[in-house]
Amino acid sequence: MIIEFLLSVTMSFLTTVLEVIPNLPAIPVEISSAGTWVITQTGSVSGLFAYIYGAALYIAILAVIVAILNFEHLYHATMWAIRKIPMINIK
């Protein structure tokens, strides 16, 4: 319920902002086709890994990759939570 509300507010905000912006020129076909190619190749490779390694290992590998890419954010969030515990007395 809350998530639906936040999504609808976000969509309304984006719609309002984009209506104010004047019409932008079209994206060149070369850029559009390059973006489509990258998305297609990424989907093909991820499908191949899921087929070779199985779903459980594939999900674990993705979780590890996301954790590695977000290590600094996770570290700061963990340290913030630990600092909130008064018995530990970490500065």
C-alpha positions in Angstrom: 0.0 0.0 0.0 2.8 2.4 1.0 4.9 1.3 -2.0 2.0 1.8 -4.4 1.5 5.3 -3.0 5.2 6.2 -3.3 5.3 4.9 -6.9 2.2 6.8 -7.9 3.6 10.0 -6.3 6.9 9.5 -8.1 5.1 8.9 -11.4 3.0 12.0 -11.0 6.1 14.0 -10.2 8.0 12.7 -13.2 5.0 13.3 -15.5 4.7 16.9 -14.3 8.4 17.6 -14.7 8.5 16.0 -18.2 5.5 18.0 -19.3 7.2 21.3 -18.4 10.4 20.4 -20.4 10.1 21.3 -24.1 10.1 18.6 -26.7 13.5 17.1 -27.0 15.0 15.9 -30.3 14.8 12.2 -31.1 17.6 9.9 -30.1 19.8 9.0 -33.1 19.2 5.5 -34.4 22.8 4.5 -33.9 22.6 5.2 -30.2 19.3 3.5 -29.8 20.5 0.4 -31.6 23.7 0.3 -29.5 21.7 0.5 -26.3 19.4 -2.3 -27.5 22.5 -4.4 -28.4 24.0 -4.0 -25.0 20.8 -5.0 -23.2 20.3 -8.0 -25.5 23.9 -9.2 -24.9 23.6 -8.7 -21.2 20.4 -10.8 -21.2 22.0 -13.5 -23.3 25.0 -13.8 -21.0 23.0 -13.8 -17.8 20.7 -16.5 -19.3 23.7 -18.6 -20.2 25.1 -18.3 -16.7 21.7 -19.3 -15.2 21.6 -22.3 -17.5 25.1 -23.5 -16.7 25.2 -22.9 -13.0 21.6 -23.4 -11.9 19.3 -20.9 -10.3 20.4 -21.1 -6.7 24.1 -20.5 -7.5 23.2 -17.8 -10.1 21.2 -15.9 -7.4 24.1 -16.3 -4.9 26.6 -15.0 -7.5 24.4 -12.0 -8.2 24.0 -11.3 -4.5 27.8 -11.4 -4.0 28.4 -9.1 -7.0 25.8 -6.6 -5.6 27.4 -6.8 -2.2 30.9 -6.2 -3.6 29.7 -3.2 -5.7 27.9 -1.7 -2.7 30.5 -2.6 0.0 31.2 1.0 1.1 27.5 1.8 1.5 26.9 -1.4 3.4 29.9 -0.7 5.6 28.7 2.8 6.5 25.2 1.6 7.2 26.5 -1.2 9.4 28.7 1.1 11.4 25.9 3.6 11.8 23.7 0.9 13.2 26.4 -0.4 15.5 27.1 3.2 16.8 23.4 3.5 17.7 23.8 0.7 20.3 24.9 2.5 23.5 26.3 -0.6 25.3 29.0 -1.2 22.7 30.3 2.4 23.1 31.9 2.6 19.6 32.8 6.1 18.4 
